[in-house]
């Protein structure tokens, strides 16, 4: 994953761009009927059960729009919530609250949905050594939020992007002329460019697992679209030489069975690409 400083910069970019996109040259609805010096208070209301996410991000949004807004947090990120719960109060300039409203809701609804989905996967893995990972199958422009939400829900982050980890998938391997060539070329590239990046290699069958194991320097093997029996065989073959990761269409019904095969990680794009936003609203009081 990227550094904390870089992650914070990603969040700043998201907020700045989202406010630019939504506000433009002014929130004319508010400017037209709300006096500049008017103040008010609003509550973040939960309208369905789940895991709340995005509370800390909402604080950043409010601070960006108006540093004088005051936030009273009642429920923290990662907490279970039910219909009717109040997550926080925000108080200050009515225009500022209205200007922030849509971005706060859009972000929190999305992050809460991802956190809820992730928690359900993490709960299914409880008692096993296997950890749930996200993927790069995220919404363009808000990857940092979605990966943050996975962490809130109890999951772990896979690589953030193409630049913070090497991942040699089927197309890389085929274009490079095979597994051994792909790994050898990658290790040379990292040495020549003075980069310290971990290497993950995808395997499509047990023969490829065997070939990968002949070359050292691989951090994790991605056991992709294997059945249970072959996954167990792959884990036994790999032993302690490197970490193991299962992926490929794994869902709630099959998650635990793959974990019981002994893999270290299971990655799922469904954490971020197959969720429905949680129903939340910001109500004036």
Secondary structure, 3 states (H helix, E strand, C coil): CCCHHHHHHHHHHHHHHHHHHHHCCCCHHHHHHCCCCCEEEEEEEECCCEECCCHHHHHHHHHHHCCCCEEEECCCCCCEECCCCEEEEEEEEHHHHHHHHHHHHHHHHHHHHHHHHHHHHHHHCCCCCCEEECCCCCCCCCHHHHHHHHHHCCCECCCCCCCCCEEECHHHHHHHCCHHHHHHHHHHHHHHCCCCCCEEEEECCHHHHHHHCCCCCCCEEEEECCCHHHHHHHHHHHCCCCEEEEECCCCCCCHHHHHCCCCCEEECCHHHHCCCCCCEEEEEC
